[in-house]
C-alpha cells in the first residue's frame, strides 16, 4: 500500500438523523402483541419520555466508531439544506467530521423514527431523503485515492444504488478499486414491498462484488438475497423467535460460497447474538501476510455484557472494529475479535457510538480476559479452539475457487 496515503478510511453512503422516543418498561412480562395493541390505538394519546436525537446510518455509525477507535476517517454523505441537515452537521462537527458532507438545496435530509418499546422488536419509520439521490458523482475520488480503505454502506436504502441494475454502485466501487484503495461494503435489509425489496439483488451483487475486497452483510440480509424460500422457512420454524438461532455452519458456508463466487475476497457475515462468521478466498492483504487471510473459515462468538441497553448500530460498530483492526495489519482472527468486542461495547449504550471505547481501552478489556458467550455451531467438520474460544470451519486452509 502506498505510504503516501494519508487517510485510513473513507466511509460513504447512507446518513440520517435517528429520533428515539423513550417508552417506560412498566409491564415487563406483557406479550409483545398485547403491548402493541395497548399503545397503537387510533385517536389515543400515548405519553412517552424524553426524546433522544443522534445521527444514524453507516456514515455516522461506522465512521464515528472508527474515529473513536483512533482511525483517521473521512465521512462522505449527503444531506438537505434543512433543519435535520443542520442537526447532522452540528453532531458531526463535535467530532470534526462534517467537512466533507454534501449539503443540497431542495432536498430533504433522511431521518428514522426508532420505536424501541420494551418487550417489542424495534420498529423503524424511515424517510430516505437525500440518500436516494446519492450517486457516483457525489464521491470525492481524490480523497478516496488518498485513503487506505473505502467503505460504502446501506446501498439497499439508496435508490440510485439499486436502480438501473446497480450500475451506479458498481461504478463507484470500480473507480475506487482502480485507485488501489481497499474496498469494503455492507448492506441493510430492505422492505420487501418497496422498490429496493423488489430490486434484482443477485444481479446487483454479481456486478458489484468483483470490485469489493471485504463484504460485511448480515445473515438475514444474505438469505433475503440468495434464498428467500429458505429465509421464509426459517422464519416459520423460529415461530416468532430469532431465526439466527437456527443457522448452522453449513448454512453460512453456503451463503459465503455464493458471495465469494460473485467476486468478493472476504465474506464477513454478521449473525447478531451468535457472533460473526468469515470465509475468505485468496486475498492479497496489503497490511498483513496473505497466508493469514487466504482460504480461511472461522466463526467468532460474541463477548458477554452485563446488560444490553440498545442494539442500534451494533452491526455498523462491529464493522468498525473489524476494519480498524484490519487497517492495523492484524490477523483475521484478531479482526473478528475486535469486531465482536466493539459490537458488544455498542449494546452497552442506548445509541450507536456512546459505548464505543478508544482502541487501547478496548484492547485492555480483551486482554484482561473478557469472557465470550457460548456458541453451538451445529455443522459438520467444525472444531472448537478452546485457547481463544473460536470455531474453525472445515473449509479453513482449503483453497477456495472463485
C-alpha positions as CSV (number, residue, x, y, z in Angstrom):
1,X,0.0,0.0,0.0
2,X,1.3,3.4,-1.0
3,X,2.8,5.0,2.1
4,X,1.7,8.4,0.8
5,X,-1.9,7.6,1.6
6,X,-2.7,10.0,4.5
7,X,-6.2,8.8,5.3
8,X,-7.0,5.4,6.9
9,X,-10.6,5.2,5.7
10,X,-13.3,7.0,3.8
11,X,-16.8,6.0,4.9
12,X,-19.6,6.8,2.4
13,X,-23.2,6.1,1.8
14,X,-26.3,6.3,3.9
15,X,-26.6,9.1,6.5
16,X,-29.6,10.2,8.5
17,X,-31.0,11.5,11.8
18,X,-32.3,9.0,14.3
19,X,-35.1,10.1,16.6
20,X,-35.8,7.9,19.7
21,X,-38.9,8.5,21.7
22,X,-38.4,6.7,25.1
23,X,-41.0,4.3,26.5
24,X,-41.4,3.1,30.1
25,X,-40.9,-0.6,30.8
26,X,-43.9,-0.8,33.1
27,X,-45.1,-4.3,32.2
28,X,-42.0,-6.5,31.7
29,X,-43.9,-9.8,31.2
30,X,-46.6,-8.5,28.9
31,X,-46.7,-10.2,25.5
32,X,-45.4,-8.1,22.5
33,X,-48.8,-8.2,20.7
34,X,-50.5,-7.0,23.8
35,X,-48.1,-4.1,24.2
36,X,-48.7,-3.1,20.6
37,X,-52.4,-3.3,20.8
38,X,-52.4,-1.2,24.0
39,X,-50.1,1.5,22.6
40,X,-51.2,1.8,18.9
41,X,-54.9,2.7,19.3
42,X,-56.3,5.3,16.8
43,X,-57.1,8.6,18.5
44,X,-55.2,7.6,21.7
45,X,-52.6,9.9,23.2
46,X,-49.6,7.9,24.3
47,X,-47.3,9.6,26.9
48,X,-43.6,9.0,26.2
49,X,-40.4,10.1,27.8
50,X,-37.6,12.4,26.7
51,X,-36.5,12.4,23.1
52,X,-33.0,11.3,22.1
53,X,-31.6,12.5,18.8
54,X,-28.5,11.2,17.1
55,X,-27.1,10.8,13.6
56,X,-27.5,7.3,12.1
57,X,-26.7,5.3,9.0
58,X,-23.4,3.8,8.1
59,X,-21.6,7.1,7.6
60,X,-22.3,8.1,11.2
61,X,-22.3,4.7,12.9
62,X,-19.3,3.1,11.3
63,X,-17.5,6.4,10.6
64,X,-17.7,7.8,14.1
65,X,-16.9,4.4,15.7
66,X,-13.7,4.3,13.6
67,X,-12.8,7.8,14.8
68,X,-13.3,6.8,18.4
69,X,-11.1,3.8,17.8
70,X,-8.3,6.1,16.7
71,X,-8.6,5.5,13.0
72,X,-8.4,8.6,10.8
73,X,-11.6,8.6,8.8
74,X,-13.4,10.9,6.4
75,X,-17.2,10.8,6.4
76,X,-18.8,11.3,3.0
77,X,-22.6,11.6,2.9
78,X,-25.4,13.8,1.6
79,X,-28.0,15.9,3.5
80,X,-30.6,18.5,2.6
81,X,-30.3,22.2,3.4
82,X,-33.0,21.9,6.1
83,X,-33.4,21.6,9.9
84,X,-32.4,18.0,10.1
85,X,-29.4,18.7,7.8
86,X,-28.3,21.3,10.3
87,X,-28.6,18.7,13.1
88,X,-26.4,16.3,11.2
89,X,-23.7,18.9,10.6
90,X,-23.9,20.0,14.3
91,X,-23.5,16.5,15.6
92,X,-20.7,15.5,13.3
93,X,-18.9,18.8,13.9
94,X,-18.3,17.7,17.5
95,X,-16.0,15.0,16.0
96,X,-14.6,17.4,13.4
97,X,-16.2,15.0,10.8
98,X,-18.6,17.3,9.0
99,X,-16.3,18.9,6.4
100,X,-16.9,16.5,3.5
101,X,-20.7,16.4,3.6
102,X,-22.7,17.5,0.6
103,X,-25.5,19.9,1.6
104,X,-28.1,20.1,-1.2
105,X,-30.7,22.8,-1.6
106,X,-34.2,21.5,-2.4
107,X,-33.6,18.0,-0.9
108,X,-34.7,16.7,2.5
109,X,-32.4,15.1,5.0
110,X,-33.1,11.4,5.7
111,X,-34.5,10.5,9.1
112,X,-35.7,7.5,11.1
113,X,-38.1,7.4,14.0
114,X,-36.9,4.4,16.1
115,X,-39.7,3.0,18.3
116,X,-37.7,0.9,20.9
117,X,-40.6,-0.3,23.0
118,X,-39.6,-2.6,25.9
119,X,-40.7,-6.2,25.0
120,X,-41.1,-5.4,21.3
121,X,-38.6,-5.7,18.5
122,X,-37.6,-2.2,17.2
123,X,-39.8,-0.5,14.7
124,X,-38.3,2.0,12.2
125,X,-40.2,4.7,10.4
126,X,-37.7,5.7,7.7
127,X,-37.5,8.5,5.2
128,X,-34.6,8.0,2.7
129,X,-34.4,11.7,1.7
130,X,-31.2,12.8,0.0
131,X,-29.8,9.3,0.3
132,X,-31.9,8.4,-2.7
133,X,-30.0,10.8,-4.9
134,X,-26.5,9.8,-3.7
135,X,-24.6,8.7,-6.8
136,X,-21.2,8.2,-8.3
137,X,-20.7,12.0,-8.8
138,X,-21.1,12.5,-5.0
139,X,-17.9,10.6,-4.2
140,X,-14.7,12.6,-4.0
141,X,-12.3,10.3,-5.8
142,X,-9.3,12.4,-4.9
143,X,-10.0,11.7,-1.2
144,X,-10.8,8.1,-1.9
145,X,-7.4,7.8,-3.6
146,X,-5.7,9.2,-0.5
147,X,-7.3,6.5,1.7
148,X,-6.1,3.1,2.5
149,X,-9.7,1.8,2.6
150,X,-13.1,2.9,1.2
151,X,-16.2,1.6,2.9
152,X,-19.7,2.1,1.5
153,X,-22.9,1.1,3.2
154,X,-26.6,0.6,3.0
155,X,-27.0,0.6,-0.8
156,X,-30.4,-1.1,-0.3
157,X,-31.6,2.2,1.3
158,X,-30.3,4.4,-1.5
159,X,-32.4,4.5,-4.7
160,X,-29.6,5.3,-7.1
161,X,-27.5,2.4,-5.8
162,X,-30.1,-0.3,-6.7
163,X,-32.0,1.1,-9.7
164,X,-30.8,0.5,-13.3
165,X,-29.3,-2.8,-12.2
166,X,-27.0,-1.3,-9.7
167,X,-24.8,0.4,-12.3
168,X,-24.1,3.4,-10.1
169,X,-23.0,1.3,-7.2
170,X,-20.7,-0.8,-9.4
171,X,-19.3,2.4,-10.9
172,X,-18.3,3.8,-7.5
173,X,-16.7,0.6,-6.4
174,X,-14.9,0.1,-9.7
175,X,-13.5,3.6,-9.8
176,X,-12.3,3.4,-6.2
177,X,-10.8,0.0,-6.6
178,X,-8.9,1.2,-9.7
179,X,-7.2,3.7,-7.4
180,X,-5.6,0.9,-5.5
181,X,-7.8,1.5,-2.4
182,X,-9.1,-1.5,-0.5
183,X,-12.9,-1.5,-0.8
184,X,-15.5,-2.8,1.7
185,X,-19.3,-2.8,1.7
186,X,-22.1,-3.7,3.9
187,X,-25.9,-3.9,3.4
188,X,-29.2,-3.4,5.1
189,X,-32.4,-5.4,4.9
190,X,-34.9,-3.6,2.6
191,X,-38.7,-3.6,3.0
192,X,-39.8,-6.5,0.7
193,X,-42.7,-4.4,-0.6
194,X,-40.5,-1.4,-1.5
195,X,-38.7,-0.8,-4.8
196,X,-35.5,-1.7,-3.0
197,X,-37.0,-5.0,-1.9
198,X,-38.0,-5.9,-5.4
199,X,-34.7,-5.0,-6.9
200,X,-32.5,-7.7,-8.6
201,X,-30.0,-8.0,-5.7
202,X,-28.3,-11.2,-7.0
203,X,-27.6,-9.3,-10.3
204,X,-26.5,-6.1,-8.4
205,X,-24.1,-8.0,-6.2
206,X,-22.8,-10.1,-9.1
207,X,-22.0,-6.8,-10.8
208,X,-20.5,-5.0,-7.7
209,X,-18.7,-7.7,-5.7
210,X,-15.8,-8.1,-8.2
211,X,-14.8,-4.6,-7.1
212,X,-15.2,-5.4,-3.3
213,X,-12.4,-6.8,-1.2
214,X,-14.4,-7.2,2.1
215,X,-18.2,-7.7,2.1
216,X,-19.9,-7.5,5.5
217,X,-23.6,-8.2,5.3
218,X,-25.8,-9.9,7.9
219,X,-27.0,-13.4,7.6
220,X,-30.7,-12.4,7.2
221,X,-29.8,-9.9,4.5
222,X,-28.0,-12.5,2.5
223,X,-30.7,-15.1,2.9
224,X,-33.1,-12.5,1.5
225,X,-30.8,-12.0,-1.5
226,X,-29.8,-15.7,-2.1
227,X,-32.6,-17.9,-0.9
228,X,-35.9,-16.3,0.2
229,X,-37.6,-19.7,0.3
230,X,-35.2,-20.8,3.0
231,X,-35.5,-17.4,4.7
232,X,-39.2,-17.8,5.0
233,X,-38.9,-21.4,6.1
234,X,-36.5,-20.4,8.9
235,X,-38.9,-17.6,10.0
236,X,-41.7,-20.1,10.2
237,X,-39.6,-22.6,12.1
238,X,-38.5,-19.8,14.5
239,X,-42.2,-19.2,15.4
240,X,-41.7,-15.6,16.4
241,X,-38.2,-16.3,17.8
242,X,-34.9,-15.4,16.3
243,X,-34.2,-17.3,13.1
244,X,-30.4,-16.7,13.7
245,X,-30.7,-19.4,16.4
246,X,-31.4,-22.0,13.6
247,X,-28.5,-21.2,11.4
248,X,-25.7,-23.8,11.1
249,X,-22.1,-23.6,9.9
250,X,-23.2,-25.3,6.7
251,X,-25.9,-22.6,6.1
252,X,-23.3,-19.9,6.5
253,X,-20.7,-21.7,4.3
254,X,-23.3,-21.9,1.6
255,X,-24.1,-18.2,1.8
256,X,-20.4,-17.3,1.8
257,X,-19.6,-19.5,-1.1
258,X,-22.1,-17.6,-3.2
259,X,-20.6,-14.3,-2.2
260,X,-17.1,-15.4,-3.0
261,X,-18.3,-16.8,-6.3
262,X,-19.7,-13.3,-7.1
263,X,-16.3,-11.9,-6.7
264,X,-15.5,-10.5,-3.2
265,X,-12.4,-11.8,-1.4
266,X,-13.5,-11.7,2.2
267,X,-17.1,-12.6,3.2
268,X,-17.9,-11.5,6.7
269,X,-21.4,-12.5,7.8
270,X,-22.9,-10.9,10.9
271,X,-25.0,-13.2,13.0
272,X,-26.2,-10.9,15.8
273,X,-26.1,-12.6,19.2
274,X,-24.5,-15.6,17.6
275,X,-21.3,-13.7,16.6
276,X,-19.6,-13.3,13.3
277,X,-18.6,-15.8,10.6
278,X,-15.9,-15.3,8.0
279,X,-14.8,-17.1,4.9
280,X,-12.1,-15.9,2.5
281,X,-10.8,-16.7,-0.9
282,X,-7.2,-15.9,-1.9
283,X,-6.7,-12.3,-0.6
284,X,-3.6,-10.3,-1.1
285,X,-3.9,-8.2,2.1
286,X,-1.7,-5.0,1.8
287,X,-1.5,-4.7,5.6
288,X,-0.8,-8.3,6.6
289,X,0.7,-11.6,5.2
290,X,-1.7,-13.1,2.7
291,X,-1.2,-16.5,4.4
292,X,-3.1,-15.2,7.4
293,X,-6.1,-14.2,5.3
294,X,-6.4,-16.6,2.3
295,X,-8.7,-19.6,2.4
296,X,-10.0,-19.1,5.9
297,X,-13.2,-20.1,7.6
298,X,-13.9,-19.0,11.2
299,X,-16.9,-18.3,13.5
300,X,-16.4,-15.9,16.4
301,X,-18.8,-15.9,19.4
302,X,-19.9,-12.6,21.0
303,X,-18.4,-11.2,24.2
304,X,-20.6,-11.2,27.2
305,X,-22.1,-8.0,28.5
306,X,-23.9,-7.4,31.8
307,X,-26.9,-5.7,30.3
308,X,-28.0,-4.9,26.7
309,X,-29.1,-1.3,26.8
310,X,-29.7,-0.9,23.0
311,X,-28.8,-2.5,19.7
312,X,-29.0,0.4,17.3
313,X,-25.9,0.4,15.0
314,X,-24.4,-2.8,16.6
315,X,-23.7,-4.3,13.2
316,X,-22.1,-1.0,12.0
317,X,-19.9,-0.8,15.0
318,X,-18.8,-4.4,14.6
319,X,-17.8,-3.5,11.1
320,X,-15.8,-0.5,12.5
321,X,-14.0,-2.9,14.9
322,X,-13.2,-5.3,12.1
323,X,-11.9,-2.6,9.8
324,X,-9.9,-0.8,12.5
325,X,-8.1,-4.0,13.2
326,X,-7.6,-4.7,9.5
327,X,-6.0,-1.3,9.0
328,X,-3.6,-2.0,11.8
329,X,-2.4,-5.1,10.0
330,X,-3.9,-7.7,12.4
331,X,-4.8,-11.3,11.5
332,X,-8.3,-12.3,10.5
333,X,-8.7,-13.9,14.0
334,X,-7.9,-10.6,15.7
335,X,-10.2,-8.7,13.3
336,X,-13.0,-10.9,14.3
337,X,-12.2,-10.5,18.0
338,X,-12.2,-6.7,17.7
339,X,-15.4,-6.8,15.6
340,X,-17.3,-8.7,18.3
341,X,-15.7,-6.6,21.1
342,X,-16.8,-3.2,19.5
343,X,-20.2,-4.7,18.8
344,X,-20.5,-5.6,22.5
345,X,-19.5,-2.1,23.5
346,X,-22.2,-0.8,21.3
347,X,-25.0,-2.6,23.0
348,X,-24.0,-1.3,26.4
349,X,-25.4,2.2,25.5
350,X,-28.7,3.3,24.0
351,X,-27.3,4.9,20.9
352,X,-24.8,3.7,18.3
353,X,-21.5,5.1,19.5
354,X,-21.6,6.3,23.1
355,X,-20.5,2.9,24.3
356,X,-17.5,2.7,22.0
357,X,-14.2,3.0,23.8
358,X,-10.8,4.0,22.5
359,X,-8.6,1.3,20.9
360,X,-6.3,0.9,23.9
361,X,-9.2,0.6,26.3
362,X,-10.9,-2.0,24.1
363,X,-7.6,-3.9,23.8
364,X,-7.1,-3.8,27.6
365,X,-10.6,-5.2,28.1
366,X,-10.0,-8.1,25.7
367,X,-6.5,-8.9,27.2
368,X,-8.0,-8.8,30.7
369,X,-9.9,-12.0,29.8
370,X,-13.3,-10.6,28.8
371,X,-15.4,-13.7,28.6
372,X,-17.2,-14.8,25.5
373,X,-20.6,-16.3,25.2
374,X,-21.3,-19.9,24.2
375,X,-21.9,-20.8,20.6
376,X,-23.2,-24.1,19.2
377,X,-22.2,-24.2,15.5
378,X,-24.0,-27.5,14.6
379,X,-22.2,-28.1,11.4
380,X,-20.1,-30.9,10.0
381,X,-16.4,-30.7,10.4
382,X,-16.2,-27.7,12.7
383,X,-13.7,-27.8,15.6
384,X,-13.5,-25.6,18.7
385,X,-10.3,-23.8,19.7
386,X,-10.5,-23.6,23.5
387,X,-7.4,-21.4,23.6
388,X,-9.3,-18.5,22.1
389,X,-13.0,-19.7,22.3
390,X,-13.4,-19.7,18.5
391,X,-14.8,-22.2,16.0
392,X,-12.7,-23.2,13.0
393,X,-14.6,-24.4,9.9
394,X,-14.0,-27.4,7.7
395,X,-13.0,-25.1,4.8
396,X,-10.2,-23.4,6.8
397,X,-7.0,-23.9,4.9
398,X,-8.7,-25.3,1.8
399,X,-8.3,-23.5,-1.5
400,X,-11.4,-21.6,-2.4
401,X,-12.1,-21.4,-6.1
402,X,-13.9,-18.3,-7.3
